[in-house]
């Protein structure tokens, strides 16, 4: 394969269409960097790293990415990928750019480089507030994700019961570690008759034992997301305290590590959903390829976030009736004009 002839790190600051609320606060824009690698033959590969909430100001990410990417200049792209390890969350952008280059050179979608049996398309969930479910229904999404844990659990359970949900639509709830064990248990009992796809991070101070006890008392799948680094993958796979893992490439060691973890989690009896953190079109595309290669068939992934960005670095992969297609992609299938 051609050698890498140039490496660039390009900053961006993308305004949101509306404020994004998380457990760490609110954001009005998404700040990050694109890593662009170019070969002697003029091929390009691109990766993305966006600051995770609640971090709003850069630290040393740009210098770190420039240093890592710069050291790849002159190297064969395929060999550089074989030798590369994601050592910090931001460095997954460099891994992604290498994967984009290599899969493009082979004429395949990135997901097929990860797994020859990767799905040709994936289901994605909508993201909505309580008053936005009707729009998600009209757009044909099979799953709508909603934040809970902002009001008393009994009040939120009552609000969910008042939603007019059509047959075939389910709700994915994320409590962002808002509740005590008794509050979470009471909430799960109160919504047991609703079409709940899963509940992410229900406990304020989770332990593997407390999560396992909570999961044992409900038929709703509980999911570990931001607590994954807290417990560690090995302990989670050994104990299987809940039924689902939520994977993010940036915090999971990159695309290849995320793929390997998903394969092991499925073998342990867990399902896996891939999400992003309001990444640019490049980051979302990368996560979509991970989902196609390693996600649990039939589950919707948290990747339909393009509408939250008033501006983007490139045209995002299209979503139609709740599905994102990757079969026709070359590499990532997304290329900014940089």
C-alpha angles and dihedrals in degrees: 000000000000121000122250108259102179141015128195136179113209120192123216138185112194121192118226125230088230136000116285114223122204135161087269097054139272132313131200097187143015118240123195149118138262118218110210121191121186128191131215088260093057097256117143135207124189138195135181138217122183125188109258119235129290091026108093103167127061119248116186097318098116095049092044093050092046091052095048095044093044092057089060094064110114094021128115106257096225093049091045089055092049090053098040123106127186104233100164130029093251093053091070085081089067092048089051092051090052092048090049091052095047097044091047090053089054092048096238137113112266090245090060090053087057094044126003089212095054117147117261091224139008135214115240131196128232121237115223146157119233090273094047101062093097091062091050090050092051091050091057100245114162093208132031121199119215135179118238131174095075096103135026109304093238091052092051092047089053091049091051090052090055093058116105100231119183123219112279098028119110133185127234109202129199119194096179092219094302104141145065117238093261093048092050092047091050091049092050091051090049095053098037091112094053126089095257114170094192145323117232125210100346099169128080094207104020128190128178089249095051092047091049091051091049092048092049090060099053140051090214113101112247117210136207115216121144091016091066094092090044095059100025127231095262094057093045094050091046094050103027092202094173136025101243143047123203110211128204118182094216095055096031099063098268136291099308094046090046090052092051092047092050092052091051093045092053090049088054090053100260127126121225132217122187120216139170133214099242089292123179119266088274095055093044091050091051091051090047090057090050089051092049091051100040111010122114109263114250096024124112118234128220097247107107095100103118092104089064091065117080087194131019138190093240142355106289125230106273124252119208123182090342097311133108117202122213104165093099095046122118105211106321092349090225125091125175119214093252 
